[in-house]
Amino acid sequence: MKIATAAVSVVIFAMTMALRFLSSVRFTNDEYIQLAGAQQMLFGEWPTRDFLDPGLPLSYAASAASQLIFGRTLFAEAMLTSVAFGLAAALTVVAARRLSGSLLVGIVAALMEVAIFPRGYSYPKMLLYAAAPLVIGWCVERPTVWRRTLLAVFVQIAFLFRHDHGLFIGTGAAVGAALAGDGVRSSRVMLRQLATFVAIGIAVSLPFLLYVGLNGGVGHYFVQGVRFSAAEAAENGLVIPPFGAREGLERNSEAFLFFLFYALPLIAAAVLALRWRALTDTTRALLASLIVIALMADRGFLRDELSTRLADAVVPAVLLSAWLVGQIRRISWRPTRMAWATVAAVLFFVSSFTVVTIGNTVEQLNRASLFGGLARMPERFVDRRAHLRDPWNDGAMPAGPSRVLVPFFQYLDRCTTSDQRLLVPGFIPEVPVHARRPFAAGRMTIIPGYLDAPEERRNLLATVQRQNVPFMIVSSRSRATVWAAYPELASFIDTHFTPLATYQIGEEGVSVDVRVNRSMPPRGVDAQSGWPCFR
């Protein structure tokens, strides 16, 4: 069985990687958050020390490392996410097989995860949450200090990818560590095991805490992170989706998966309680951990825009489903087993239909050109690679400013140096990435409600004033709100930057203004545009 599982996992990895790469036609602007941070690191800056980091340092580092290997284009990010999604699917096969006792169930779980097509930037939510039960299970099976330390290291890695991943997986791991061991344990023993794991976790996190402490202070960092998360939560709150005959197919699919994802950990908890004595100590600890992780992931991920958020919580859902299917297979009385198997089959078919609907699976397969035949797959790989390696290919850019700014990007390539920055008020992190220039003010986004207290506004302005910033780019969509939220910055821009060009986006009346810093003396004039050169 181990050989068969390994072989199937390799096949699933290769197929998923190929599918994700071939479907990487265009990146959304949300994906440019980690790309902008990665580019800033490649320019020699570090999260927290040199630019604002809401809690994604390892996400930036992973993207930066991929660019060092594959080049500083979107091709590198496509390779990173494709490999990560492939590895996540392979780990899901292994984890679901162990939980259910069936390789077929493991394959189905992985296919459901792939079919819902998470956004590219969500790869840590697939990879980390697929690996978590394997690492936790390995630790609680024989909870030595060495294994607990490695589990704590895994939690720290999750934390550095995004802090809430560390919170969710770390809480589940702590539950598992408390319950680990053979036989009946007293509350005192469980508390001692929990305290030991927490102490190891703190020791593992000391290098990061020291880094943060030397760059602004630990307290300031976490207060800032809490405020940023609160602003994000206020903007994307929990939404209970409507469900009924009057709703369309997609809305009903969203509602079905939303309620199913919340129900699965509760059902699993009930089954775990009923079968507690029949289960091994390792299974108890692992399932308790997975249930906690699933509940926290559901609450943390399932927010507004469910059509994209549901995919973020799919891994705990399919793993709990796999375990529940395995429990059905262990029911000894045949009529009861068949009744529950029928319920599971109905839920599976409905879930499959809703997953394909939410993930736009058919459209994604068509985008990957898989319907054109396997013989042309090498050709499609070459075409997609060329498509993603072109830094100014508007087909790979998100809708919005970056497409119309290509002539400006080409001008920057001719007339600025790589250490000259762009000030980008609003939410347009893709602009500095495609311009291949660092962002100014230590902010890849400058938006109302996010760390805009008076002291933070003054620090932002002070940072801009000491940097080499020849240009400012802002969209008409966000100019008024950003100017109102950051009056000091707005006054500085209006005083020191003069209009250079205005680009229209489509036919909606939206424009992008480019302004040049009048305080910086040019070194020449660009022959093609007639604009000032600063190199």
Secondary structure as the mmCIF struct_conf table of DSSP 4:
data_model
#
loop_
_struct_conf.conf_type_id
_struct_conf.id
_struct_conf.beg_label_comp_id
_struct_conf.beg_label_asym_id
_struct_conf.beg_label_seq_id
_struct_conf.end_label_comp_id
_struct_conf.end_label_asym_id
_struct_conf.end_label_seq_id
HELX_RH_AL_P HELX_RH_AL_P1 LYS A 2 LEU A 22
TURN_TY1_P TURN_TY1_P1 SER A 23 SER A 23
HELX_RH_3T_P HELX_RH_3T_P1 ASN A 29 GLU A 31
HELX_RH_AL_P HELX_RH_AL_P2 TYR A 32 LEU A 42
TURN_TY1_P TURN_TY1_P2 PHE A 43 GLY A 44
STRN STRN1 PRO A 47 PRO A 47
TURN_TY1_P TURN_TY1_P3 THR A 48 ASP A 50
STRN STRN2 PHE A 51 PHE A 51
BEND BEND1 PRO A 54 GLY A 55
HELX_RH_AL_P HELX_RH_AL_P3 PRO A 57 PHE A 70
BEND BEND2 ARG A 72 THR A 73
HELX_RH_AL_P HELX_RH_AL_P4 LEU A 74 SER A 100
BEND BEND3 GLY A 101 GLY A 101
HELX_RH_AL_P HELX_RH_AL_P5 LEU A 103 ALA A 115
TURN_TY1_P TURN_TY1_P4 ILE A 116 ILE A 116
HELX_RH_3T_P HELX_RH_3T_P2 GLY A 120 SER A 122
HELX_RH_AL_P HELX_RH_AL_P6 TYR A 123 GLU A 141
BEND BEND4 ARG A 142 ARG A 142
HELX_RH_AL_P HELX_RH_AL_P7 VAL A 145 PHE A 161
HELX_RH_AL_P HELX_RH_AL_P8 HIS A 163 LEU A 179
BEND BEND5 GLY A 181 GLY A 183
HELX_RH_AL_P HELX_RH_AL_P9 SER A 187 LEU A 214
TURN_TY1_P TURN_TY1_P5 ASN A 215 GLY A 216
HELX_RH_AL_P HELX_RH_AL_P10 VAL A 218 GLU A 235
BEND BEND6 ASN A 236 ASN A 236
BEND BEND7 GLY A 244 GLY A 244
TURN_TY1_P TURN_TY1_P6 ALA A 245 ARG A 246
BEND BEND8 GLU A 247 GLU A 247
HELX_RH_AL_P HELX_RH_AL_P11 LEU A 249 LEU A 274
TURN_TY1_P TURN_TY1_P7 ARG A 275 ARG A 275
HELX_RH_3T_P HELX_RH_3T_P3 TRP A 276 ALA A 278
BEND BEND9 LEU A 279 LEU A 279
HELX_RH_AL_P HELX_RH_AL_P12 ASP A 281 PHE A 301
BEND BEND10 ASP A 304 ASP A 304
HELX_RH_AL_P HELX_RH_AL_P13 LEU A 306 ARG A 309
HELX_RH_3T_P HELX_RH_3T_P4 LEU A 310 ALA A 313
HELX_RH_AL_P HELX_RH_AL_P14 VAL A 314 ARG A 329
TURN_TY1_P TURN_TY1_P8 ARG A 330 ARG A 330
BEND BEND11 TRP A 333 TRP A 333
HELX_RH_AL_P HELX_RH_AL_P15 ARG A 334 GLY A 359
TURN_TY1_P TURN_TY1_P9 ASN A 360 ASN A 360
HELX_RH_AL_P HELX_RH_AL_P16 THR A 361 ARG A 367
TURN_TY1_P TURN_TY1_P10 ALA A 368 SER A 369
HELX_RH_3T_P HELX_RH_3T_P5 LEU A 370 GLY A 372
HELX_RH_3T_P HELX_RH_3T_P6 LEU A 374 ARG A 376
HELX_RH_AL_P HELX_RH_AL_P17 MET A 377 ARG A 389
TURN_TY1_P TURN_TY1_P11 PRO A 391 TRP A 392
TURN_TY1_P TURN_TY1_P12 ASP A 394 ALA A 396
BEND BEND12 MET A 397 MET A 397
HELX_LH_PP_P HELX_LH_PP_P1 PRO A 398 PRO A 398
BEND BEND13 ALA A 399 GLY A 400
HELX_RH_AL_P HELX_RH_AL_P18 PRO A 401 VAL A 404
TURN_TY1_P TURN_TY1_P13 LEU A 405 LEU A 405
HELX_RH_AL_P HELX_RH_AL_P19 VAL A 406 CYS A 415
TURN_TY1_P TURN_TY1_P14 SER A 418 ASP A 419
STRN STRN3 LEU A 422 LEU A 423
STRN STRN4 GLY A 426 GLY A 426
BEND BEND14 PHE A 427 PHE A 427
TURN_TY1_P TURN_TY1_P15 PRO A 429 PRO A 429
HELX_RH_AL_P HELX_RH_AL_P20 GLU A 430 ALA A 435
TURN_TY1_P TURN_TY1_P16 ARG A 436 ARG A 436
HELX_LH_PP_P HELX_LH_PP_P2 PRO A 438 PRO A 438
STRN STRN5 PHE A 439 PHE A 439
BEND BEND15 ALA A 440 ALA A 440
TURN_TY1_P TURN_TY1_P17 ALA A 441 GLY A 442
BEND BEND16 MET A 444 MET A 444
STRN STRN6 ILE A 446 ILE A 446
TURN_TY1_P TURN_TY1_P18 PRO A 448 GLY A 449
BEND BEND17 TYR A 450 LEU A 451
BEND BEND18 ALA A 453 ALA A 453
HELX_RH_AL_P HELX_RH_AL_P21 PRO A 454 GLN A 465
TURN_TY1_P TURN_TY1_P19 ARG A 466 ARG A 466
BEND BEND19 GLN A 467 GLN A 467
STRN STRN7 PHE A 471 SER A 475
TURN_TY1_P TURN_TY1_P20 SER A 476 SER A 478
HELX_RH_AL_P HELX_RH_AL_P22 ARG A 479 ALA A 485
HELX_RH_AL_P HELX_RH_AL_P23 PRO A 487 HIS A 496
STRN STRN8 PHE A 497 ILE A 505
TURN_TY1_P TURN_TY1_P21 GLY A 506 GLY A 509
STRN STRN9 VAL A 510 ASN A 517
TURN_TY1_P TURN_TY1_P22 ARG A 518 SER A 519
BEND BEND20 MET A 520 MET A 520
HELX_LH_PP_P HELX_LH_PP_P3 PRO A 521 PRO A 522
BEND BEND21 ARG A 523 ARG A 523
STRN STRN10 GLY A 524 VAL A 525
TURN_TY1_P TURN_TY1_P23 ALA A 527 SER A 529
STRN STRN11 PRO A 532 CYS A 533
#
